Amino acid sequence: MRIMGLDFGSKTVGVAVSDALLMTAQGIETIGRKSPGKLRQTLARIQSLAEEYQVEKIVLGFPKNMNNTEGERCEKTLEFQGMLEKRCGLPVVLWDERLTTVAADRSLEEGGVPRKERKAHLDRIAAVLILQGYLDSLAFQAEQG
């Protein structure tokens, strides 16, 4: 079993997948689109990747505000969640993604990636952080259980 992690943005979607043992997340690509409303090709690419990697569940970053409220981005993410579930036929779990983009940028900076090149990697790395957080929570629950 593998799990896919997604960082859904207005112009891109970062994609990560877990290893078969559900221990680590690896970034695989960033899917770009020309317009925020044009999601058909994005959904088709996610479905293709889910089939290729034999994914059984998708974890979708949920962009709550820092004060724990839900804004416009959350509404768009919930709509995207519904589209994903319908298109892929897989469960889509929402995962709090607050500060993942900041952490991804910091990690790229610490890795020596120049500022102008970071944007190309940011969403993919954020997807890794979202998925890794979820995988770590599964491992913690298993230890407690």
C-alpha angles and dihedrals in degrees: 000000000000132000126212123216123205133193103199115203136168094261105014144030119213113213130204133167133201127235116254091263092055092236105113139030123219125193113235108174151328116242113210130197135188097229133028092232097050103092105143096092091041091053091046091052092048090049090050092050091046090055093043093052094037092238117187099184138022125216112204121197111242111208104213119174118256090256089057095253124131119239137180093294089058090053091052090047091052090051089049090049090057092048091049094050091049095045100041101029090224132122111262115206121198116227126190106251101182112150095002092119090049090049091047092051091048091050092051090047091051089048090059097250109154115245094246091055097046096079091066091058102032101092094044091051090046088053089053091052092048092050094042090053090053093046091049090052090052090051091048091050090050090052091050095044 
